[in-house]
Structure formats: structure tokens, C-alpha cells
Amino acid sequence: MALQPARRPVLHPVLERVTQRVAERSAARRTAYLGRIAAARTQGPARGGMGCANLAHGFAACGVQDKLWLRGNVTPNIAIVSAYNDMLSAHQPLKDYPDILKAAIRQAGGTAQFAGGVPAMCDGITQGRAGMELSLFSRDVVAMATAVALSHDMFDGALLLGVCDKIVPGLVIGALAFGHLPVILVPAGPMASGLPNAQKAKVRKRYAAGEIGRDELLAAEAASYHSAGTCTFYGTANSNQLLMEVMGLHLPGASFIPPGTPLRDGLTEAAGRRVLKLTDLADEYTPIGELLDERAFANAIVALLATGGSTNHTLHLVAMAAAAGIELTWDDFDELSKVTPLLTRLYPNGTADVNHFHAAGGTAFLIGELIDAGLLHEDARTVGGATLAAYRKTPQMEGGKVVWHDAPTESGDPDVLRPAAEPFDTHGGLHTVSGNLGRAVIKVSAVRPEHRTVEAPARVFESQEALQEAFAAGELDRDVVAVVRHQGPRANGMPELHRLTPPLSVLQDRGFRVALVTDGRMSGASGAVPAAIHVSPEAAAGGPLARVRDGDIVRLDADKGLLEVLVPDEEFDARIPAGAAPSAEEWTGTGRELFNTFRRSVSAAELGAGVFA
């Protein structure tokens, strides 16, 4: 009796509907984009059409063997673009990657060149400081730097080395401008687990409450962030890693392998060998512009929701999709959130970190559960195999080589990672809210149900420093909705307002009903206090936050999706906007004056907060 082929899980109707809606909405832009990358495709190596002087410049510094291969027209040449620097723990391990990759590629019959570096700034270092106002704009700088690196027409594929916050989305956006090239993202992996997250959060709150001093706080932070590798909490950096894997841009299981281990080096070498097979000179041509289609972005949204990932990706996924000619909206996130189960508890939505997640089954178990639930497009293209089905396997070192095996069928720790049939919650970690104050995003996966609705008098601030001063003076010891405005991309670059979490958490712990409403960001570290963030339109663009006054009653209801000020429409509309974003003359220091053009050009948060048309 002939064996019947395995039956593919039935796609969830909401995922199918949202993906189809995205495709229809994007049809004209996507068709134009695909036409551009098809026109950029060449017959034979990209360098084959270069003039002799151009080509000679391109290989002048290469070794003898590489020069011979680059002179010919049969050898693929791979660009390496890196965010390496040795100040940032997540990127420090990337130092030796170019040599590892060049050796692996050479052994596999290809050549590779370090095409360029991109800047990499750390939100953890700039948090609450002037440099944070350049953070979001740095994503588009990374994209432009990536484009410069790839602009020499020497390359048949690319390996992108980067991990954190704005760096990975920037690398992807830049690579999509060369969408005819195959691209693999090569990660560095997390540092070992340090001070437990629950203890770290407790120390921060005690410092905010004035119970301990700076020395105790610094000791706790140093015990948390203590070595090379990515910070282990589930913020934007680790959300990046998971999304790149689910979108098929990492090799299967590559996201959370620690640096400095044989498996990490083995996966890096494997990425070098694999990208050669994806070039137009081999049999599995897989250009990034075709790989990142509507299915890939729908998969990314689902994975973000299922894990309670970073709110920054309501900006970054929209911006990356736009670079591929695809139009995502916050409504797509909201609709998918209603049917996506929450399958993880990772700090700040729990106490575990990404090392615990990986040990419990990690990305392979998560992807398998979501595929079986019909919540991922299993047929989406990937760099690691024909479809996403290849990502149900986990890598191991055997005989000096990476070998992939089927992932466990049960979670190793149901307090950290659960099957789709037994989720932590029946819906995803992100909601949208809207009303007469605009539209916003709220992360609810760490917010207890009893805290998801707040109706209280507003206290309006023009900066996070002003809120902290009011807290220290005891002025916020009451039910309050803190409105922090003129923090959007056009105002001051949309800094993260991380430092507001500890004081607001202290107020909530004291029994007050507390919420934050802002046109700024809170990132993957959004915590237990309900925070309506990315309010759009922002105050600096004439948004209604500029008309809120101290004492106005503001209602934030995450469950019903409401964000409104309880002031009669006629009175509210007649108010003169108050407060102001800094002028070009005022927005100076720490290099900010160099980015005024970005402030003038940036799109709204809902459109990805980018500077590219």
C-alpha cells in the first residue's frame, strides 16, 4: 500500500484573510518592486559587466587565489556587511566572523569580501540620554550604509552580521534595495544568564523608591549585563533574532546559540556555505526580495504576538515590509493578535530569559506549534530549506559538522514555553487602542487584567525628566494617567522612555491606578504598567495629545481598544495646542543637529517612522 503524503495543517482563516488583504493592498507597490529586482538580476556573476579598471579596483587587495577566481566568470563572490564594534556586548563576538566566513566560503568554492561596516548604537547605553534621540534614526542610517556597502556591483550574495534593536531592521531594509541578491543574517547569540530578572526588576524599583543607592543599583546591573553576547531579556534585540528565524533569514535554530561555542562557529561556517547555494550561479536561487513576501511578514507578526515581543516591531516590521513593496498596518497586528495564543513567558512578561526559552525547546518547538495550529505559512520560502518546515529542527555538532534533528515534541519547561493547545493566554501580547486621542499600541502580555483599564486625571509632561522629578517630589501619589508628549519621531527622534517604568511601577505597587500615554516608545522592556505608546498622530504633527491639559480625565481600556479624553468634543477641538518640540536651534549636542533633516522627513509611527518614501 502506497504511503499517503503528510497532510499540511489547515491555515487559520484569520491568518489567511489578513495575508490576502495585505497582498491586495500591496499589489501595485509589490509588483513594481519585483519588477525592479528582476531588472537588476544579471546573467553570470554581477561583476561580469564591469570595466577592467573597475574590476581591478575591486580585487586589488585580494590574495592570489581570490584574484584568480574574481577575474573569471564562474565563481560567486559574497559581500560581508557587519555591525561589529567591541563596545557593545552583542556585537563584540562578530569580530572574527569575517575570517571564519571567508575560509568556509573559499573551501566551498567561492570568494567573500568585507564590503563595509554599519554603525551600531545601544539603547541600553543611551537610555534616558541625548543619544537615545538618534536611536530610531540610526535604523535608516544602517540601511543607507548597507546600501553603500552593496553598491559596488561585485557581489552575488550577502551575509549580514548584526543583532540589536535598529541594526537588524536597518540591515534588512538596506539589503532589500538589492533584492535580487540572496541574503542570510548571521547572529552572535546571547550571553550567559546573569542576575535573575525578577531580582533585577526589584532592585530597580527599590532604587526608584529611594530605598537603595547608586552603588547597589550598578552592582545589580553589572551582574545582569556581564559578558559578550546579547542581553538575555526578551527585548528588541532578541525579538529581532526570533523574527529573522521565523521569516527564514537565519539558518534553522541559529538565533540563541551562545557565542564562543563550537555550535555557534559551526552555524557561522554553515551560513557561508549555504549562501553560495542560493546565488544565481547555483540551483536554489533565493533572492531576499522574493523570499520576504506577504507570508513572511504575516509569519513575523504572529511570532511576535505569540511571544509577547518588542513593541518596536510595530514600527520595524512596517518599515521593512515597505522596503519590499508591502503595506502593513497596525490593524493587521490587531486582528492577528485576537487569534494568536501567547506561548511564552519571558522577561519582562515573566521571569525567564532567552536561554531558558532555548532550553525549553526554543524556536523549533515554537515554530512547530504555530505551524500545527495553522498560524504560520509553512510554505513560506527560507534560506535554510525549501519551506519553513525545515525550521522545526534543531542544530547540533556531530563529527565537526552541524546536523539538524527533529525538535522535541514537548516543552522542556511549561512555565516558560507552552504548546498552542495550552497557552498562557488565548490572544497575543499586543493590542491597538484608538479614540479622540489618536491611535496607539499597547503591550498587554505583562499587564495583569485588573490593570488593563485605567480612568484617571491626566498629568501632562513635555519630557521624561519632568515626570521623574514629579515622582521624586511625591506629586504623583494618586490615580494618574501620565501623558508624556512631544516624544514622537518628528519631535525628537522618538526616544524610548524606559526610565519611566520603575517609578510608574512603584506607584502601581502602592495601589494607585496608573497608566502612561505617549507618542514616544517603550520598547521590548515594556512592563506591568499599561502604556499606550506610539500615539499617532504625534503632538508635533498636530496630534490631539497637544490639547490635553492637567486634570482632564483620560480613559485607557486595552481590552476594549479605547484611548480617549473625556472632554466634550467642541471644547477639546477648540483648545490651542500647548507645548512644543525642540526647535532646530535647540535640538543640538550629541550629534543631534546632524539629524534635523530626518526629523523633517520622517513618516508617522503607524507608517514605520522612516525617512524613505
N, C-alpha and C positions, 0 to 999 in steps of 0.2 A: 504494500500500500504506500503510495507516494505521500511524503510529508507535506502538510499544508504550510504555506508561509506564515510567519508570525503576524498576528493582526495588529495593526498600528492603532494606538489609542484614539478614541474619537475626540476631536478637537472641541474644547468648551465653546458653546455658542457665543458667549460674550467675547472671548478672545478672537474668534473667527470674525465676529461683527466689527470689532474695533479695528482689527488689522485691515479688513476690507475697506472700512471707512477711511483709514489713513491712506491706503493705496489710491482710492478715488480722489481724495482731497489733494493728493500729491502728484497726480498723473502728469500734468503738464511739466512741472518742475523736474520730476524724476526722469521723464522721457528726454528732456533737454540735457540733463546731467549725463545720462547713459550715452547719449549721442556724443557728448564732448569726450568722454573717456574712450569711447570706441574710436574716435578720430585720432586720439593720442597713441593708440596701440601701433606698434611697429612690427615689421617682419624682420626677424632676427634680433640680435642684441640692439638695445637702444642706441649704443654708441656707433652703430654701423653707418649712420648717415652723417657722422661728424667729419669736418675737415681734418686734414692731417695735423695741422698745428693745434687745433682744438684737442684732438685725441692725445697728442704727445704731451700737452699740458696736463691732461687728465691722468696719465700714468707715469709721469716723470719721476715721482718719488717712490715708485713701487720696486719690489725686488725683481730679480731676473726672471723667475718663473712666472710671476704675475704679469710682468710686462709682455712676455710671450703670449700668454693667454689673452690679455686685453687687446693685443694687436690683431688677434684673429676675430672671427665672427661666429664662434660656436659656444663660447664659454659664458655662462651667466655671471654678472657682477652685481653684488648685493651692497646696498647702502646701509651703514650703521649710523643711527642717529641716537644720541644719548643725552640724558639729563644728569649725568654724573656730576656730583661735587662731593667733597669729603666733609662738609659741614652738616649735611642732612643725613640722618641715620638711614633713612630708607634708600637713599641713592648712593651712599658710600660703597656698598657691595658691587656696584656697577663698574668700578674702576678696572677690573681685569676682564670684563666681558668681551670687549673688542678683540683682544688677543685669543680668547677661548673660541669666539665665533669665527674668526679668520682661519684658525687652524682647522676647525671642524669643516668649514666650507671648502677649504683647499683640499682636504683629504677626500671630500665628496666630489671634487672635480669642478669647483667654482672659485671665484675670487670675491673678496669683500674689501671695502674701503670705509674708513671712518669719515662719513660725509659731513658731519657737523654736530655741534653741541647745541642744546637749548637751555634756557635758564630754568631753574627750579627753586622756587621760594617755598617756605614752610609756613603755613598758617599757624602752627603751634608756636613758632618763634615770634611771629609778628602780631599775634593775638592781642587786641586792645591797644596796638601801637600804630603809628602813622603808616608803616609799611603795609599793614593789612588793607589799606585803601588802594593798593596796587594789585592785590592778590587776584581778584577776579579778572582784571585786565591782563594779568600775566598769562592767562589761558590763551588769549588771542595772540600775544607776543610769541608764545611757544608755537602756535600754529604757523605764524609767519616765519619763524626761524626754521621750522621743519620744512616749509616750502623752499626756503633758500637752500637748505642742505640738499634737497632733491632736485634742484633746478638745473643741474649740470648735464642732464641727458646721458649720464654714464651708467645708469642703473636699470636692472631688470627686476628688482625686488627690494624690499627694505625690511630691516629689523629695527624696531623702536624700543629703546630702553628707557623706562620711566615708570613711576609708581604712584605718586601722590596727587592729591587734590586737583589742581588745574592742569597739571603736567600731562596726564594721560588723555583727557579730553582734547587738549591742545595738540598733542601728537597725532591723534586720530583726525582732527579737523584738517591739519596740515597735510596728512597723508591722503585724505580724500580729494584734495586738489590734484593729486596724481593717482586717481582712482583706477587707472589701468594697470598699476603695479600690485603684485601680491605683497602683503604686509603681515608680519607676525609681531605682536607685542611680547617682549621678554621681561618678566618681572624679577624682583630680587628676593621677595619673601619676607616674613615677619621676624622681628626679634623674639627672643625667648620671653615667656611671660614673666612679668615683674610683680610689683606690689599689686595685690588683688584689687580689682576695680571698685568693689564696694568700699574697701578701706580708703582708696584714693578719693572717692567722692565724699566720704565722711570727713576726711582731713580738709578738703576744700571748703566744705560748709562750715566747719569749725573756724577756719581762718576768716571766712566772710563774716561770721558772727563775732569775731574779735576774741575768740577763746584761745587761740594759739598764735604764735608769731611767725615771721617770715622764715626763720631757720627750720622750724618743724615742717612748714609747707614745702620748702625747697627740698628737704630730705625725702619727703614722700614723692614729689615729682621726679626726683633723680632716681628713685627706686622703681618708678614706673617706666621711665624712658631712659634705658640704661646701656644700650649696646647698638651695634649695627643692625639694620633691619627696619621694617615698617613698624610704627606704633601699633600695638596689638588690639586696641579698641576698634569697634566697628564704625569708624567714621568714613569720611570721603575716600581716603586712600585705599582702605580695604574694600569699600564698596566698588571702587574702580576695578580692583583685581577680580572680584566676583563677576562683575558685569562683563569685563573683557573675556572671561572664560565662557560665560553663557552666550555671548554674542559671537563666539567662535574665533576670537583673535588671539587667544592663548592656546598653547598645546593643552590637551586634557589633563586636569589635575595640577597645573603649574602654579596656581595662584598662591598657595600658602605653604610652600616648602621652604624651610629656613635657609638663610644664606650660609655659605661656608660648609655645606654638606655635599657628599658625593651625588645625591639625587638632584640637588639644585644645579650643580655643574653639569650633570648628565642631561637635564632638561634644557639647559642653555645650549649645549652642543647639539642636541636633537632639534632645537629651533633653527639652528644654522643649516643643518642638513635638510630639514623639511622645506624651508623656503625655496630651495633650489628646485624642488619638485613642483612648486606652484607657479613657477615662471612660465612665460610664453614659449620658452625653449624646451619645456618638458611636457608631460602628458596630462597634468592636472591643473591647468591654468586657472587660477582663482584670484582675480583682481579684487582688491578691497572694495572698490566702488560697486561691484556686483554682489559681493558677499554681504555687505551691510545694506540689506533691503528692509522692507516693511516688517518682515517676520523677525529679523534680528532685533529691531528696535522694540517690537512688541514683547519679545522674549526678555529683553533687558528690563523693561518696565515691570513685568511680572516678577522677575528675580529680585529686583529692588524692593518691591512690595512684600514679597514672601519672606524677606529677611529683615524688614524694618530698616532699610539702608538710608544713606545720607540724603537729606533734602536738597543738597546741592545738585543732585542729578535731575531735579525738575528743571534746572537751567541747562546742565551739561548735555543731557540726552537730547533736549530740544535743539541745542546748538549743533551737536554732532549730526543729528538727523538732517538739519537744514543744509549742512555741507554736502550731504549725499542726495539733495533734492527731495527730501522727505519732510512733510509738515506734521509735527507732533503738537498736541495741545494738552493743557492741564486736564481737560475733560477726558482725554484718553487715560491718563493716570487714574483719575477719579473712578471711571467706570470699571477699569480692571481691578482697582482696589476692592471693590464691593464683592468680587468673587474669588479673590486670591487669598488663600489661607496664610496666616502668619506661622512660619515653620521654625523660626529660630528665636532664641533669647540671648542676645549678645549685647554687651555694654555699649551704649547707655540704656538699652531696652532690657537688660538683665545684668548678671554679674560676670558671665563668661566672656572670654576673648576669642579671637580668631584661631588661636592654637587649640583651644578646647573644641571649637566648631570643626576644625580639620580632623581632630582625633575622633570626634563622634561620627564621622562619615563624610563631612565636608561637602565640596561642590558636587562630587559624583553622586552621593546619596540624594542631595537636594535636587539636582537636575533630573535624576531618575524618578523621584516622587512627583515632580511637576509635569514631566512628560506623561507619566501614567495617569495623572489627573486630567490630562487634556489641556494643561495650562501653558505648555510650551510648544512651539512649532518644531517638532522633531526633525522635519525635513529641511530646516534651515541649513545653508552651507556654512562650512567651517574650514579653518586651516588645518585641523587635526584629523580630518576624515571626511567622508562624503557628506555626512549629516551630523546633527547634534547627538545622535545615538552614541557616537564614539566617546562622548563626554560622561557616559555612565561608568567609565572605567577609571581606575586609579593607577598612577605610575609607581614602579618600584625598580631598584637597581638589581640586575641579575647578570652575573658574568661581565661586569663593567659596562653594561648597556641598560638603557631604560626600556622596561617592558610594562605594558598596561594589562591589568587584570580587572575582572568584574568587581564592582564595589560591593560591600556588604549590603544585604537586603534589609537589615535592621539598624536603627540608630544605636550608636555606642553610648549615648547619653541622652535620654528623652527630656532631660531638663534643659538641654541646650539645642537639640535638633530633633524634630519630630516628623513622622510621616504625615502625608496630606490628609489621611483619614482621622488623625488625632492632633489637630493643630492647637497652637496656643490661643489663636483667635480665628474666627471664620472670615475675617477680612484683612486686607493689607494694612501696612503701617502708615500710609499717607492718605490724607483727605484734602479736598479743596473746600474752602468756605467763601461765601460771597454775600454781598448786600450793599447798602449805601456807602460803605467804606471801601468798596472795590472787591477784588478777588485776591485770595491768598492761599498758601499751602500750610498745612499743619500736620506735624508728625505725631501720631497718637499711640504708637506702639509702646511708648514708655509712660504714657499718661494713664493713670487709673480712671476707670469710668466715672467715678464721682467727681473728678476734676475736669472733665471734658466740657462742661458748661459753666461759664462764668458770666455773671451780670453785675457790674460794679462801676463806681465812678472812675473816670479816666484821670490819670496824672500824665501830663504831656511833657516830653523831654526832647531836646534837639541833639542830644549826644548820650552815649552810654556812660560817659564820665559823670554827667549830671545825675543820672539815675543812681549811680553808685554813691554819690555824695548825699543824695536824699535818703538813701537806705542807711548810710552811716549816721545820719542825723536823726534817725528814728521817725522820719516823716512818712514812711510807707507802712507803718504797723497798723494796717487796716485792710479791708477788702479793696482791691485796686486792680484796674487794668492799666498797665504801663504802656503808654503809646510813645514809641521812640521813632521819630520821623526824620526825614532828610538823611536817610541812610541807604537810599537806592543807588543804582548804577550811575544815574545822571547827577546825583547829588555829590557823592564822594567815593564812588567806586564800589559801593555795596559791601562794606566790610562785614565779616562775621562778628556777631555780638555775644561771643562765647562767655565773656566775663559776667554777663548778666544772669547766667544760670544759677551760680551759687547763692547770690543774695535773694533772688526770687524763690529759690527752693527753700531757703531759711524762712521766708515769710509764709510759704505754703505749709511748712512743717509746724509753724506756730498756730496754725488753724485758720488762717485767712484765705479767702478765695482770691486767687491771683492769676493773672494772665498777662501775656506780652503780645502787643500788636505792633508790627514794624514793617517798613519797606526795606529793611536790611536782611541779612542772612543769619542763620544759626548753625547750619552745617550738620554733619553726621553726629555731632555731640549733643543735639537737641535732647533735652532730658524730660523730667517728670512734670514740669510746669507747662501748661498749654500755651503754645506760641504760634500765633498767626503771622507768618513771615512772607517775604517777597511780595508784600501788598502792592498790587498793581491796579491802576496807575500810581506811580510813586508821587510823594509830595512835591518833589522838584519838577515834576511834569504836570503840575496842576491837579494832582490827585486829591481826593477828599480828606486824607489824613491831615492836610494843611489847614482844614477848617474845624478840627476837633479842638475843644477847649477843656481846661481843667474842670472837673466836676460833671462833665457830660456822662450819662450812663451809656456804657458800651456793652453789648452782648456778643459773646463768642460762644457758639454752640457747635462743637466739632461733629457731633453725631447728626445734627440736622443740616449742617453745612451753612451756618449763618455767621455773618460778620457785619454788625450794624451798630450805629449810634442812635440812641432813642431820643432824637430831637426832631420836631416837626420839619418836614421837607422844605417848606417855604423859608423857615428860619435858618435851617442849615445851609441851604443853597445861597442865601443872601449874605452869608458871612464872608468877610475878606480873609483870604489865606494869610496865615501867620507863620513866622519862622522863615528861614531861607537856607538854601545850600550855600556852602562857601563860594565866594567869587573866585575867578581865575587868579586874582592877585593874592587872595587868602589861602588858596589851596596850593601851598608850596612847602618845600622841605621834603627830605627823604625821596627826592626824585619825582614828587607828585606833579610838579609843574610840567614835566615832560609828557604827561598823560592827559592834558586838558582836551586834546583832540579826541581822545577816546570818550571822555565824558560827553562831548557834544554829539558824538556819532552813535553811541551805544543804544541798542534796542531795549524795549521793555523786558522786564524779568520773564514775562509769560512767553516771550519770543526768544528766550535764551540769553538775554543780556550780553549780546555780542556786538562787534563793530563791523561785521561783514554783511554786506547786503544780501 
